[in-house]
Amino acid sequence: MVGLVDCASFYCSCERAFRPDLLDTPIVVLSNNDHWIIALNAEAKALGLKRGMRFKESRSCIDKNNVAFFSSNYTLYNDMSWRFIETLRELSPVVEPYSIDEAFIDLSGMSNLSAYGETIRETVKRYTRLPTAVGIAPTKALAKAAQRLAKQRDGCLLLDSPERIARALEDTPVDDIWGIGRSFAEKLTAEGVRTAADFIKVPEWKVKKKLTSAGWVLQRELKGIPMAGLKGEPNPRKGIISARQFGSPVKQLAVLQEALSYYTELAVEKLRSQHCTASMVTVSLEAAGTAGRISSEVEATDYLPDLISAAKLLLKKIYSPEAEYWRTTVYLFGIEPVSGRQLNFFDESYAKMEYLKEKVDEINSRYGQHTVHPCASEFRNEWGMRRDYISPNYTTSIQDFPAARVLPVY
């Protein structure tokens, strides 16, 4: 059996985890530069707020209903995601992270799965203060359907019999089936396929023709036929992108280079976390009405100074002193595992470089991101994102750790 554990309103729940005063309070989280609503909890949705609404246009509703609002705090969210996944690793021998707020877990051989699903929810809540919904079923696609229905019910749903599976498929609209996009859902609905129960009745050859082999695999999974096992380790990303919109337009090349170096540092951090190297660097610059993009091959590496140098050289080639830029982006491609790199045992500088990278990673892991960094990637507010309502980094910055006061008992 497979379980899918999903955190409810993840960004909002991360903010609420350290703010007990926000219990039952509507919460919204804003996009980069505080432009849009990108996440909201059930209480905020009940007020008519929606994902994608402009913050300024929603402000009257937010203020009128005492909605709590926060700038995106990705440092906090990523760390809470790590804590969530590590908690699941204590509850299952195999955990496959699916996104920042959900993961598949292996529950093979376990008994009384309904009770164990509740144990999972209680343990995650106790360790992280994050609420979850759990779906348990014979396949990943059915677990996804069960988890969606669990959100609407008591938080945990087990599909362990043909009758329960059939009922769940009937309760799942075709546009809510995992992996079926809006355009395909509209085509299926036009042909009378309105639920997952209808979808599994469509002839397999027809599904293959309209939805390719991926749709056929999905249909078989919904029929209860496992088509893919769980992967304990995620596959390395094929490409890594790092970008932010500037808080205000930037013209100076030196400032753009500084911002690009900082974004390259973030990209290389992700690259090194999956123990890979990159052999292709792409840089883009965006201004009002114009955009430039350029790429270059490099020797496969995960060494930050080399990748910063390559990115800055590309930036100079597409920079124009007349333009005012509002975004720069660095892309890393040609990603391969470090284990496949050819080593030179006679190069003393290589051993020193590996030692340096290892120690920098240890320091940044212990004391926080960007504690040790190249001078080229110094962060400055003049090009940084506007995040006027950002919450403290409760779990990664010692200055932001919550303080507890013990009152004397008389």
C-alpha positions as CSV (number, residue, x, y, z in Angstrom):
1,M,0.0,0.0,0.0
2,V,1.1,3.6,-0.8
3,G,0.4,6.7,1.3
4,L,0.4,10.3,0.2
5,V,0.9,12.9,3.0
6,D,0.0,16.4,2.0
7,C,0.4,19.6,4.2
8,A,-2.7,21.8,4.2
9,S,-2.2,25.3,3.0
10,F,1.6,24.8,3.4
11,Y,2.9,28.4,3.2
12,C,0.1,29.7,5.5
13,S,0.6,26.7,7.9
14,C,4.3,27.5,8.2
15,E,3.5,31.1,9.2
16,R,0.9,29.9,11.7
17,A,3.2,27.3,13.2
18,F,5.0,30.0,15.1
19,R,2.1,32.3,15.7
20,P,-0.5,30.6,17.9
21,D,-2.4,33.9,17.9
22,L,-3.3,33.2,14.2
23,L,-5.4,30.1,15.0
24,D,-8.6,30.2,12.9
25,T,-7.3,33.5,11.3
26,P,-7.4,34.0,7.5
27,I,-3.9,34.1,6.1
28,V,-2.5,35.0,2.7
29,V,1.1,34.8,1.4
30,L,2.3,37.2,-1.3
31,S,4.5,36.8,-4.3
32,N,8.0,38.3,-5.0
33,N,7.9,42.0,-4.4
34,D,4.5,41.6,-2.7
35,H,2.5,41.9,-5.9
36,W,0.1,39.0,-5.9
37,I,-1.6,36.5,-3.6
38,I,0.1,33.1,-4.2
39,A,-1.1,31.1,-1.2
40,L,-4.1,31.3,1.2
41,N,-5.8,29.2,3.8
42,A,-9.4,28.0,3.9
43,E,-10.5,30.9,6.1
44,A,-9.1,33.4,3.5
45,K,-10.8,31.5,0.7
46,A,-14.1,31.7,2.5
47,L,-13.9,35.5,2.3
48,G,-13.7,35.4,-1.5
49,L,-9.9,35.9,-1.8
50,K,-8.3,33.9,-4.5
51,R,-4.8,32.9,-5.7
52,G,-3.5,35.3,-8.3
53,M,-5.4,38.4,-7.0
54,R,-3.4,41.6,-6.8
55,F,-2.5,42.5,-3.3
56,K,-3.3,46.2,-3.7
57,E,-6.8,45.4,-5.1
58,S,-7.5,42.9,-2.3
59,R,-6.3,45.2,0.5
60,S,-9.7,46.6,1.4
61,C,-11.1,43.0,1.9
62,I,-7.9,42.0,3.8
63,D,-8.1,45.0,6.2
64,K,-11.8,44.7,6.7
65,N,-11.6,41.1,7.7
66,N,-8.4,41.2,9.7
67,V,-6.6,38.9,7.3
68,A,-2.9,38.3,8.2
69,F,-0.6,38.8,5.3
70,F,3.1,37.8,4.8
71,S,5.8,38.2,2.2
72,S,7.1,34.9,0.9
73,N,9.7,33.5,3.3
74,Y,11.3,30.7,1.2
75,T,14.0,30.1,3.7
76,L,11.4,29.2,6.3
77,Y,9.3,27.2,4.0
78,N,12.2,25.1,2.6
79,D,13.4,24.3,6.2
80,M,9.9,23.4,7.3
81,S,9.6,21.2,4.2
82,W,12.8,19.4,5.2
83,R,11.5,18.9,8.8
84,F,8.3,17.5,7.3
85,I,10.1,15.0,5.1
86,E,12.5,13.9,7.9
87,T,9.5,13.2,10.1
88,L,8.0,11.0,7.5
89,R,11.3,9.1,7.2
90,E,10.9,8.0,10.8
91,L,7.4,6.6,10.0
92,S,8.1,4.8,6.7
93,P,11.1,2.9,5.3
94,V,10.7,4.6,1.9
95,V,9.7,8.3,1.4
96,E,9.5,9.9,-2.1
97,P,9.1,13.7,-1.9
98,Y,6.7,14.8,-4.6
99,S,6.7,18.6,-3.9
100,I,7.6,21.0,-1.2
101,D,4.5,20.0,0.8
102,E,3.7,16.4,0.0
103,A,5.4,13.0,-0.3
104,F,4.6,9.4,-1.0
105,I,5.4,6.8,1.6
106,D,5.6,3.0,1.5
107,L,3.1,1.3,3.9
108,S,3.6,-2.2,2.6
109,G,3.0,-4.9,5.2
110,M,1.6,-2.6,7.8
111,S,-1.7,-3.5,9.5
112,N,-4.5,-1.2,10.7
113,L,-3.7,1.4,8.2
114,S,-6.5,3.8,9.2
115,A,-5.1,4.0,12.7
116,Y,-1.6,4.4,11.2
117,G,-2.7,7.2,9.0
118,E,-3.9,9.1,12.1
119,T,-0.6,8.3,13.7
120,I,1.2,9.9,10.8
121,R,-0.9,13.1,11.0
122,E,-0.5,13.3,14.8
123,T,3.3,12.8,14.6
124,V,3.8,15.4,11.9
125,K,1.6,17.8,13.8
126,R,3.6,17.2,17.0
127,Y,7.0,17.5,15.4
128,T,6.3,20.4,13.0
129,R,2.9,21.9,13.9
130,L,1.8,21.4,10.3
131,P,-1.7,20.0,9.6
132,T,-1.8,17.2,7.0
133,A,-4.2,15.0,5.0
134,V,-3.3,11.4,4.3
135,G,-4.6,9.2,1.5
136,I,-3.7,5.5,1.5
137,A,-4.4,3.1,-1.5
138,P,-2.8,0.4,-3.6
139,T,-1.3,2.8,-6.2
140,K,0.1,6.3,-6.3
141,A,-2.7,7.7,-8.5
142,L,-5.4,6.2,-6.1
143,A,-3.5,7.5,-3.1
144,K,-3.6,11.0,-4.7
145,A,-7.3,10.7,-5.2
146,A,-7.8,9.5,-1.6
147,Q,-5.7,12.4,-0.3
148,R,-7.8,14.9,-2.2
149,L,-11.0,13.4,-0.7
150,A,-9.4,13.2,2.8
151,K,-9.0,17.0,2.8
152,Q,-12.7,17.3,2.5
153,R,-13.4,14.7,5.2
154,D,-11.7,13.8,8.5
155,G,-8.1,14.1,7.2
156,C,-7.4,10.5,6.5
157,L,-8.9,8.1,3.9
158,L,-8.1,4.5,3.3
159,L,-9.0,2.8,0.0
160,D,-8.5,-0.9,0.7
161,S,-11.4,-2.5,-1.0
162,P,-13.0,-2.5,-4.5
163,E,-16.1,-0.8,-3.0
164,R,-14.2,2.0,-1.4
165,I,-12.1,2.5,-4.5
166,A,-15.2,2.6,-6.7
167,R,-16.9,5.2,-4.4
168,A,-13.8,7.4,-4.4
169,L,-13.5,7.3,-8.2
170,E,-17.2,8.3,-8.5
171,D,-16.5,11.3,-6.1
172,T,-13.5,12.5,-8.2
173,P,-14.3,14.9,-11.1
174,V,-12.3,14.3,-14.2
175,D,-10.6,17.7,-13.9
176,D,-9.3,16.7,-10.4
177,I,-7.6,13.6,-11.6
178,W,-3.9,13.7,-10.9
179,G,-2.0,14.4,-14.2
180,I,-4.9,15.5,-16.3
181,G,-4.7,19.1,-17.3
182,R,-7.6,21.5,-18.1
183,S,-7.5,21.1,-21.8
184,F,-7.7,17.3,-21.7
185,A,-10.3,17.5,-19.0
186,E,-12.5,19.6,-21.2
187,K,-12.1,17.2,-24.1
188,L,-13.0,14.2,-21.9
189,T,-16.0,16.0,-20.4
190,A,-17.3,16.8,-23.9
191,E,-17.3,13.1,-24.6
192,G,-19.2,12.3,-21.4
193,V,-16.3,11.4,-19.2
194,R,-17.1,13.4,-16.0
195,T,-15.5,11.4,-13.2
196,A,-12.6,9.1,-12.6
197,A,-15.0,6.2,-12.6
198,D,-16.0,7.2,-16.2
199,F,-12.3,7.6,-17.1
200,I,-11.3,4.0,-16.2
201,K,-14.0,2.7,-18.5
202,V,-12.6,4.4,-21.6
203,P,-10.9,1.9,-23.9
204,E,-7.1,1.8,-23.3
205,W,-6.3,2.3,-27.0
206,K,-8.3,5.5,-27.0
207,V,-6.6,6.8,-23.8
208,K,-3.2,6.1,-25.4
209,K,-4.2,8.0,-28.6
210,K,-5.6,11.0,-26.8
211,L,-3.4,11.2,-23.6
212,T,-0.3,9.3,-24.8
213,S,1.3,6.5,-22.7
214,A,1.3,8.8,-19.6
215,G,-2.5,8.8,-19.7
216,W,-2.6,5.0,-20.1
217,V,-0.3,4.6,-17.1
218,L,-2.5,6.9,-15.1
219,Q,-5.7,4.9,-16.1
220,R,-4.1,1.6,-15.1
221,E,-3.1,3.1,-11.7
222,L,-6.6,4.2,-11.2
223,K,-7.7,0.7,-11.9
224,G,-5.5,-0.4,-9.0
225,I,-2.6,-1.7,-11.1
226,P,0.7,-0.4,-9.7
227,M,2.8,1.0,-12.6
228,A,5.7,2.6,-10.7
229,G,7.3,2.0,-7.4
230,L,8.5,4.6,-4.9
231,K,11.9,6.2,-5.3
232,G,13.7,6.8,-2.0
233,E,15.9,9.4,-3.6
234,P,14.6,12.0,-6.0
235,N,16.1,12.2,-9.5
236,P,18.5,15.1,-10.0
237,R,17.0,18.1,-11.7
238,K,17.8,18.4,-15.4
239,G,18.0,22.2,-15.1
240,I,18.3,24.7,-12.2
241,I,16.9,28.2,-12.5
242,S,17.6,31.1,-10.1
243,A,15.9,34.5,-10.5
244,R,14.2,37.2,-8.7
245,Q,12.5,40.4,-9.8
246,F,14.3,43.5,-8.6
247,G,12.6,45.7,-6.1
248,S,13.4,48.7,-8.4
249,P,14.8,48.9,-12.0
250,V,18.6,48.6,-12.3
251,K,20.9,50.2,-14.9
252,Q,24.4,49.9,-13.6
253,L,26.4,46.9,-14.8
254,A,28.2,46.5,-11.5
255,V,24.9,46.2,-9.6
256,L,23.6,43.7,-12.2
257,Q,26.7,41.6,-11.8
258,E,26.3,41.6,-8.1
259,A,22.7,40.4,-8.3
260,L,23.6,37.8,-10.9
261,S,26.4,36.5,-8.7
262,Y,24.1,36.2,-5.8
263,Y,21.5,34.3,-7.9
264,T,24.3,32.0,-9.2
265,E,25.2,31.3,-5.6
266,L,21.7,30.2,-4.9
267,A,21.7,28.0,-8.0
268,V,25.0,26.3,-7.1
269,E,23.7,25.6,-3.6
270,K,20.9,23.6,-5.2
271,L,23.4,22.0,-7.6
272,R,25.7,20.9,-4.8
273,S,22.8,19.7,-2.6
274,Q,22.0,17.0,-5.2
275,H,25.8,16.2,-5.7
276,C,25.9,17.3,-9.3
277,T,28.0,19.4,-11.7
278,A,26.8,21.7,-14.5
279,S,28.4,22.1,-18.0
280,M,26.2,24.8,-19.4
281,V,25.4,28.3,-18.1
282,T,22.7,30.6,-19.5
283,V,22.0,34.2,-18.5
284,S,19.0,36.4,-19.4
285,L,18.3,40.1,-18.8
286,E,14.8,41.5,-19.0
287,A,13.9,45.2,-19.4
288,A,10.6,46.8,-20.3
289,G,9.8,45.6,-23.8
290,T,13.2,43.9,-24.4
291,A,14.9,40.7,-23.2
292,G,18.3,39.1,-24.0
293,R,19.5,35.6,-23.4
294,I,22.9,34.0,-24.0
295,S,24.5,30.6,-23.2
296,S,28.0,29.1,-22.9
297,E,29.5,25.7,-22.3
298,V,31.9,25.3,-19.4
299,E,34.0,22.5,-18.0
300,A,31.7,20.4,-15.8
301,T,31.9,21.9,-12.3
302,D,30.1,22.7,-9.1
303,Y,32.7,25.3,-8.1
304,L,31.0,28.6,-7.3
305,P,33.7,31.1,-8.4
306,D,34.1,29.4,-11.8
307,L,30.3,29.5,-12.4
308,I,30.0,33.1,-11.2
309,S,32.9,34.1,-13.6
310,A,31.1,32.4,-16.5
311,A,27.8,34.1,-15.7
312,K,29.3,37.6,-15.4
313,L,31.1,37.2,-18.8
314,L,27.8,36.3,-20.5
315,L,26.1,39.2,-18.8
316,K,28.5,41.7,-20.3
317,K,27.7,40.5,-23.8
318,I,23.9,41.3,-23.5
319,Y,24.1,44.3,-21.3
320,S,23.0,47.7,-22.6
321,P,23.7,50.9,-20.6
322,E,20.6,52.5,-21.9
323,A,18.1,49.9,-20.6
324,E,16.6,49.7,-17.1
325,Y,16.4,46.1,-16.1
326,W,13.9,44.5,-13.8
327,R,15.1,40.9,-13.8
328,T,18.1,38.8,-14.4
329,T,18.2,35.0,-14.4
330,V,20.8,32.3,-14.4
331,Y,20.2,28.8,-15.7
332,L,22.4,25.8,-15.1
333,F,22.1,22.9,-17.5
334,G,24.1,19.8,-18.5
335,I,23.7,18.5,-15.0
336,E,25.4,15.2,-14.2
337,P,26.3,13.4,-10.9
338,V,29.6,14.4,-9.4
339,S,30.5,10.7,-9.3
340,G,30.7,10.6,-13.1
341,R,33.3,13.4,-13.3
342,Q,36.8,12.5,-14.4
343,L,39.4,13.2,-11.6
344,N,43.0,14.3,-11.8
345,F,44.9,12.8,-8.9
346,F,48.1,14.8,-9.8
347,D,46.3,18.2,-9.5
348,E,47.0,19.5,-6.0
349,S,44.7,22.5,-6.4
350,Y,41.7,20.2,-7.1
351,A,42.0,18.6,-3.6
352,K,42.3,22.1,-2.0
353,M,39.2,23.2,-3.9
354,E,37.2,20.2,-2.7
355,Y,38.3,20.9,0.9
356,L,37.3,24.5,0.6
357,K,33.8,23.7,-0.9
358,E,33.2,21.1,1.9
359,K,34.1,23.6,4.7
360,V,32.0,26.4,3.2
361,D,29.0,24.0,2.9
362,E,29.5,23.0,6.6
363,I,29.6,26.6,7.8
364,N,26.6,27.7,5.8
365,S,24.7,24.6,6.9
366,R,25.4,25.4,10.5
367,Y,25.1,29.2,10.6
368,G,22.7,29.8,7.7
369,Q,22.6,30.4,4.0
370,H,25.0,33.0,2.6
371,T,27.1,33.2,5.9
372,V,30.3,32.6,3.8
373,H,30.1,33.8,0.3
374,P,32.2,35.3,-2.5
375,C,32.5,39.1,-2.3
376,A,31.0,39.2,-5.8
377,S,27.6,38.0,-4.5
378,E,27.1,40.4,-1.7
379,F,23.4,41.0,-1.2
380,R,22.1,44.6,-1.3
381,N,18.6,46.0,-0.7
382,E,18.9,48.3,-3.8
383,W,18.3,45.3,-6.1
384,G,16.8,42.9,-3.7
385,M,13.1,41.9,-3.7
386,R,10.7,44.0,-1.8
387,R,9.4,41.9,1.1
388,D,7.9,44.4,3.5
389,Y,5.9,41.9,5.4
390,I,8.3,39.0,5.8
391,S,8.2,36.9,8.9
392,P,11.3,35.9,11.0
393,N,13.4,32.9,10.0
394,Y,12.3,31.0,13.1
395,T,14.2,27.8,12.4
396,T,17.4,28.9,10.6
397,S,18.5,32.2,12.2
398,I,19.6,32.3,15.8
399,Q,18.5,35.9,16.1
400,D,15.0,34.9,15.1
401,F,14.5,31.9,17.3
402,P,11.3,32.2,19.4
403,A,12.0,33.1,23.0
404,A,10.1,31.4,25.8
405,R,9.6,33.1,29.2
406,V,9.1,31.0,32.3
407,L,7.0,32.9,34.8
408,P,7.6,32.3,38.5
409,V,4.9,30.4,40.4
410,Y,3.9,31.9,43.7
